[in-house]
């Protein structure tokens, strides 16, 4: 007897995750915000002053580098890992299906967690925002915090509502490297868990399905690239945006993080204060190409001002080096000279550049002294002239002396 198709065909709704989620960021955020205001009151919505929104490609090393990033701001509270907050059966079912967890659920849980007093001085949020809706919600959150600051600025609550500082940190690797690292992570987790089962010592590590299947790993990366990465780029014009190349060894990546996060004055200072000082170049930007610029200047001196350049070289050899050699142990020599060669400003520039090229650090201070020059035979009035004294402080690596007992 033929079987009844109604009994043999599986119901697609039993296995398929139905996405009925609202996709309007304004509706989602306003709904969550309204519930927080009603429950806690505006005066108690005390979010961290500084939030690092950490994101990255699968396998880029977010977990590995989170603590390193936190060191820059002396943040002691544990990072807020969004994936760790979503352990509900519904959320887990969506993750296993390769879908992103519902935006409203993510946002509400995350905002409630950020209100924890342990995050008062700052927080690192790992894995958010990941969608365009979440990106819009970050913008809306920032505006709400600005509104709270303005509302409570002249009240007793003002100390709890400082100007918010948002940093977007993105660790990036390409598709090939991402799949490679995900597969490696899966193999390591399998080996570790097998050892734990055999020995009974230690704890089992989470083994993600995407870390076992190259196709799933590739799909996970492409989801990041198409949905998360493109959405994050919208925040570049609004917040401080740290794009970090996560290829290479851990040491190399951390060096890049160090360079990227070293200067954050544009978001730490009040906007008015920063605008006043922003025309002054950051120290690192001045020294970034200093070596090549030094070489170019020295070559130009020889090509265009060779006679003056030669005079400066001879002056250093005759008047400076003998004194510098006597101070080899201290590593510092101060030379005073009245050489007329240095009356030319170009000669002073050459002097500093020549010392720099040879490994010295030279600082020039020009002293002007008024000295008697002649006497007027009729009035007997003393005429004076200005004498220039060039005081040059030269520093270099000192000699180390080994001392016996």
C-alpha positions as CSV (number, residue, x, y, z in Angstrom):
1,X,0.0,0.0,0.0
2,X,1.3,3.4,-0.9
3,X,2.3,5.6,1.9
4,X,0.4,8.8,2.6
5,X,2.5,11.8,1.6
6,X,1.1,13.7,4.5
7,X,2.7,11.3,6.8
8,X,6.1,10.9,5.1
9,X,7.0,14.5,4.3
10,X,8.5,16.5,7.1
11,X,7.0,19.7,8.1
12,X,9.4,22.5,7.0
13,X,8.4,24.7,9.9
14,X,9.8,22.1,12.3
15,X,13.4,22.5,11.2
16,X,13.4,25.9,9.7
17,X,14.1,28.9,11.8
18,X,11.5,31.5,11.0
19,X,12.9,35.1,11.0
20,X,10.0,37.3,12.0
21,X,12.1,39.9,13.7
22,X,11.5,43.7,13.4
23,X,14.3,45.2,11.3
24,X,13.7,48.9,12.1
25,X,16.5,50.1,14.3
26,X,14.6,53.1,15.7
27,X,11.7,50.9,16.7
28,X,13.9,48.3,18.3
29,X,16.1,50.7,20.2
30,X,13.2,53.0,21.4
31,X,11.4,49.9,22.7
32,X,14.4,48.7,24.7
33,X,15.2,52.3,25.9
34,X,11.7,52.9,27.0
35,X,11.6,49.8,29.1
36,X,14.9,50.7,30.8
37,X,13.7,54.3,31.6
38,X,10.4,52.9,33.0
39,X,12.2,50.3,35.1
40,X,15.2,52.3,36.4
41,X,14.5,56.0,35.8
42,X,16.7,58.2,33.6
43,X,18.9,59.4,36.5
44,X,20.0,55.7,37.0
45,X,20.9,55.0,33.4
46,X,24.6,55.4,34.1
47,X,26.5,53.8,31.3
48,X,30.3,53.5,31.0
49,X,32.0,56.8,30.0
50,X,34.1,54.9,27.5
51,X,33.2,51.8,25.4
52,X,35.4,49.9,23.0
53,X,33.2,48.1,20.5
54,X,35.4,45.2,19.5
55,X,34.8,43.2,16.4
56,X,36.7,41.1,13.9
57,X,36.7,38.4,11.3
58,X,36.3,34.8,12.6
59,X,39.7,33.7,13.9
60,X,41.1,37.2,13.9
61,X,42.0,37.0,17.6
62,X,39.4,39.0,19.5
63,X,39.6,36.8,22.5
64,X,43.3,36.6,22.4
65,X,43.9,40.3,22.2
66,X,41.0,41.6,24.4
67,X,43.1,41.8,27.6
68,X,45.9,43.5,25.7
69,X,43.5,46.2,24.4
70,X,42.1,46.7,27.9
71,X,45.5,47.5,29.3
72,X,45.5,50.8,27.5
73,X,42.6,52.2,29.5
74,X,43.3,50.4,32.7
75,X,40.0,48.6,32.4
76,X,39.6,45.9,35.1
77,X,36.1,44.7,34.6
78,X,35.8,41.5,32.4
79,X,35.1,42.1,28.7
80,X,31.4,41.9,27.9
81,X,31.3,39.1,25.3
82,X,28.0,39.3,23.6
83,X,27.9,35.7,22.4
84,X,28.4,34.6,26.0
85,X,25.3,36.6,27.0
86,X,23.1,34.7,24.6
87,X,22.7,31.2,26.0
88,X,19.0,30.9,25.7
89,X,17.7,27.9,23.7
90,X,16.2,30.2,21.1
91,X,19.4,32.1,20.6
92,X,21.4,28.9,20.5
93,X,19.1,27.4,17.9
94,X,19.7,30.4,15.7
95,X,23.5,30.3,16.1
96,X,23.6,26.6,15.3
97,X,21.7,27.4,12.1
98,X,24.3,29.9,11.1
99,X,22.0,32.9,11.6
100,X,22.7,36.0,13.7
101,X,20.8,36.3,16.9
102,X,17.8,38.6,17.1
103,X,18.8,42.3,17.3
104,X,16.3,43.2,20.0
105,X,17.4,40.4,22.3
106,X,21.1,41.2,21.8
107,X,20.6,44.9,22.5
108,X,18.4,44.6,25.6
109,X,20.7,42.1,27.3
110,X,23.8,44.1,26.4
111,X,22.4,47.4,27.6
112,X,21.3,45.9,30.9
113,X,24.7,44.4,31.4
114,X,26.5,47.8,30.6
115,X,24.5,49.4,33.5
116,X,26.4,47.1,35.9
117,X,28.5,49.4,38.2
118,X,31.6,47.3,37.4
119,X,31.7,49.0,34.0
120,X,31.5,52.5,35.4
121,X,34.9,53.6,34.1
122,X,34.8,51.8,30.8
123,X,34.0,48.5,29.0
124,X,35.1,46.4,26.1
125,X,32.1,44.9,24.2
126,X,33.3,41.9,22.2
127,X,31.2,41.0,19.2
128,X,28.9,44.0,18.8
129,X,27.7,45.6,16.5
130,X,27.3,43.0,13.8
131,X,24.4,44.1,11.7
132,X,23.2,47.3,10.2
133,X,20.4,47.5,12.7
134,X,22.9,47.1,15.6
135,X,25.2,49.7,14.0
136,X,22.2,52.2,14.0
137,X,21.5,51.3,17.6
138,X,25.1,52.2,18.6
139,X,24.5,55.6,17.0
140,X,21.2,55.9,18.8
141,X,22.8,54.9,22.1
142,X,25.5,57.5,21.7
143,X,22.9,60.2,21.1
144,X,20.9,59.2,24.1
145,X,24.0,59.4,26.3
146,X,24.6,62.9,24.9
147,X,21.0,63.8,25.7
148,X,21.4,62.5,29.2
149,X,24.6,64.5,29.7
150,X,22.9,67.7,28.5
151,X,19.8,67.0,30.7
152,X,21.8,66.4,33.9
153,X,24.8,68.8,33.2
154,X,23.7,71.4,35.8
155,X,22.3,69.0,38.4
156,X,23.6,66.9,41.3
157,X,23.8,63.9,38.9
158,X,26.2,65.6,36.5
159,X,29.2,63.5,37.7
160,X,27.4,60.3,36.4
161,X,26.8,61.6,32.9
162,X,30.1,62.5,31.3
163,X,30.7,62.9,27.6
164,X,30.6,59.4,26.1
165,X,33.6,58.1,24.2
166,X,33.0,55.3,21.7
167,X,35.8,53.4,20.0
168,X,35.2,51.0,17.1
169,X,38.0,48.4,17.0
170,X,38.1,46.0,14.0
171,X,40.6,43.1,13.7
172,X,40.8,42.0,10.1
173,X,42.1,39.0,8.3
174,X,41.3,37.7,4.8
175,X,39.1,34.8,3.9
176,X,41.9,32.2,3.5
177,X,43.5,33.0,6.8
178,X,40.2,33.0,8.6
179,X,39.2,29.5,7.5
180,X,42.7,28.3,8.3
181,X,42.6,29.6,11.8
182,X,39.1,28.3,12.4
183,X,40.1,24.8,11.4
184,X,43.2,25.0,13.6
185,X,41.1,26.1,16.5
186,X,38.7,23.2,16.0
187,X,41.6,20.7,15.9
188,X,43.1,22.2,19.1
189,X,39.7,22.1,20.9
190,X,39.2,18.4,19.8
191,X,42.6,17.4,21.1
192,X,42.1,19.3,24.3
193,X,38.7,17.8,25.0
194,X,39.9,14.3,24.2
195,X,42.7,14.7,26.8
196,X,40.2,16.0,29.4
197,X,38.0,13.0,28.8
198,X,40.8,10.5,29.1
199,X,42.5,12.1,32.1
200,X,39.4,13.5,33.9
201,X,41.4,16.7,34.5
202,X,40.5,20.1,33.2
203,X,37.4,21.5,31.6
204,X,36.0,20.9,28.2
205,X,36.3,23.7,25.6
206,X,33.4,24.9,23.5
207,X,33.7,23.2,20.1
208,X,31.9,25.3,17.4
209,X,30.3,23.5,14.5
210,X,31.9,26.0,12.2
211,X,35.4,25.1,13.4
212,X,34.9,21.5,12.1
213,X,33.5,22.2,8.7
214,X,35.5,24.3,6.1
215,X,32.4,25.2,4.2
216,X,30.7,26.4,7.4
217,X,33.8,28.3,8.4
218,X,33.9,29.9,4.9
219,X,30.2,30.8,5.2
220,X,30.8,32.4,8.7
221,X,33.6,34.6,7.3
222,X,31.5,35.7,4.3
223,X,28.6,36.5,6.7
224,X,31.1,38.7,8.6
225,X,32.4,40.4,5.5
226,X,29.0,41.0,3.9
227,X,27.0,42.0,6.9
228,X,29.2,43.0,9.8
229,X,32.3,44.5,8.1
230,X,30.3,46.6,5.7
231,X,28.0,47.8,8.4
232,X,30.9,48.8,10.7
233,X,32.4,51.0,8.0
234,X,29.5,53.3,8.5
235,X,30.8,54.3,11.9
236,X,34.2,55.6,10.6
237,X,32.9,59.1,10.2
238,X,31.3,59.2,13.6
239,X,33.5,57.5,16.2
240,X,37.2,56.8,16.6
241,X,37.7,53.9,14.2
242,X,40.7,51.5,14.8
243,X,41.2,49.2,11.8
244,X,43.9,46.6,12.7
245,X,45.5,44.2,10.3
246,X,45.5,40.9,12.4
247,X,47.7,38.9,10.0
248,X,51.0,37.8,11.4
249,X,52.3,36.6,14.8
250,X,50.7,37.6,18.1
251,X,53.7,39.9,18.8
252,X,53.3,41.7,15.4
253,X,49.6,42.1,15.8
254,X,50.0,43.5,19.3
255,X,52.5,46.0,18.0
256,X,50.0,47.2,15.5
257,X,47.4,47.5,18.3
258,X,49.9,49.5,20.3
259,X,50.5,51.9,17.5
260,X,46.8,52.3,16.7
261,X,45.6,52.9,20.2
262,X,48.5,55.0,21.5
263,X,46.9,58.3,20.9
264,X,43.2,58.8,21.6
265,X,43.1,62.5,22.4
266,X,40.5,63.3,19.8
267,X,37.9,61.4,21.8
268,X,39.2,61.8,25.3
269,X,39.2,65.6,25.4
270,X,36.1,67.8,25.3
271,X,35.2,68.7,21.7
272,X,36.0,72.4,22.2
273,X,39.4,71.7,23.8
274,X,40.4,69.2,21.1
275,X,39.4,71.7,18.4
276,X,41.8,74.2,19.9
277,X,44.8,72.0,19.9
278,X,44.2,69.7,16.9
279,X,46.2,72.0,14.6
280,X,49.3,71.0,16.5
281,X,50.6,67.7,14.9
282,X,50.8,64.6,17.0
283,X,54.3,63.7,18.0
284,X,54.2,60.3,16.3
285,X,53.2,61.9,13.0
286,X,56.3,64.1,13.0
287,X,58.7,61.3,13.7
288,X,56.9,58.8,11.4
289,X,59.0,59.6,8.3
290,X,61.8,61.6,10.0
291,X,64.6,59.3,8.8
292,X,63.8,59.5,5.1
293,X,63.2,63.3,5.4
294,X,66.6,63.7,7.1
295,X,68.3,61.8,4.3
296,X,66.5,64.0,1.7
297,X,67.6,67.2,3.5
298,X,71.3,66.1,3.7
299,X,71.4,65.2,0.0
300,X,69.9,68.6,-0.8
301,X,72.5,70.4,1.3
302,X,75.3,68.8,-0.7
303,X,73.6,69.5,-4.1
304,X,72.6,73.1,-3.5
305,X,74.8,74.5,-0.6
306,X,77.9,72.4,-0.7
307,X,80.4,75.2,0.4
308,X,78.3,76.0,3.5
309,X,77.7,72.3,4.2
310,X,81.5,71.7,4.1
311,X,82.1,74.6,6.5
312,X,79.6,73.1,9.0
313,X,81.3,69.7,8.7
314,X,84.7,71.2,9.4
315,X,83.3,73.2,12.3
316,X,81.9,70.0,13.9
317,X,85.2,68.2,13.4
318,X,87.4,71.0,14.8
319,X,85.3,72.6,17.6
320,X,82.8,69.9,18.7
321,X,84.3,66.4,18.4
322,X,87.3,67.1,20.7
323,X,84.9,68.2,23.5
324,X,82.4,65.4,22.8
325,X,85.2,62.8,23.0
326,X,86.1,64.1,26.5
327,X,82.5,63.4,27.6
328,X,82.3,59.9,26.3
329,X,81.5,58.5,29.7
330,X,78.7,60.9,30.6
331,X,77.1,60.9,27.1
332,X,76.4,64.6,27.3
333,X,78.5,67.6,26.1
334,X,77.7,71.3,26.0
335,X,79.7,73.3,23.5
336,X,79.6,77.1,23.3
337,X,80.8,78.7,20.0
338,X,80.7,82.1,18.5
339,X,81.5,80.8,15.0
340,X,80.1,83.2,12.3
341,X,79.3,80.1,10.2
342,X,76.3,79.5,12.4
343,X,74.9,83.0,11.8
344,X,73.3,81.5,8.7
345,X,70.1,79.8,9.7
346,X,70.7,77.1,7.1
347,X,74.0,76.3,8.8
348,X,72.2,75.7,12.1
349,X,69.8,73.3,10.4
350,X,72.7,71.5,8.8
351,X,74.5,71.2,12.2
352,X,71.4,69.6,13.8
353,X,70.9,67.2,10.8
354,X,74.5,66.1,10.6
355,X,74.5,65.3,14.3
356,X,71.3,63.4,14.0
357,X,72.6,61.3,11.0
358,X,75.7,60.4,13.0
359,X,73.6,59.2,16.0
360,X,73.8,62.2,18.2
361,X,70.9,64.4,19.6
362,X,71.8,68.1,19.3
363,X,69.8,71.0,20.8
364,X,70.8,74.5,19.9
365,X,70.2,77.5,22.1
366,X,71.2,81.0,20.8
367,X,72.2,83.6,23.4
368,X,72.4,87.2,22.6
369,X,74.7,89.4,24.7
370,X,75.2,93.1,24.4
371,X,79.0,93.8,24.6
372,X,81.0,97.1,24.3
373,X,82.3,97.7,20.8
374,X,83.7,101.2,20.7
375,X,83.7,104.7,22.3
376,X,82.4,107.8,20.5
377,X,85.5,110.2,20.6
378,X,83.2,113.3,20.8
379,X,80.6,112.2,23.3
380,X,82.6,109.3,25.0
381,X,79.5,107.3,24.7
382,X,80.1,103.6,24.7
383,X,78.7,101.9,21.6
384,X,77.6,98.3,21.9
385,X,77.0,95.4,19.6
386,X,75.1,92.1,19.9
387,X,77.3,89.0,20.3
388,X,75.8,85.7,19.4
389,X,76.8,82.7,21.4
390,X,75.6,79.3,20.2
391,X,75.2,76.9,23.1
392,X,74.9,73.4,21.6
393,X,73.9,70.5,23.9
394,X,74.9,67.2,22.4
395,X,73.7,63.9,23.8
396,X,74.7,60.4,22.8
397,X,74.9,56.8,24.2
398,X,77.4,56.9,27.1
399,X,80.2,54.5,27.6
400,X,79.5,51.8,30.2
401,X,82.3,51.3,32.8
402,X,82.6,48.0,34.5
403,X,83.6,48.4,38.1
404,X,85.4,45.8,40.1
405,X,84.5,44.9,43.7
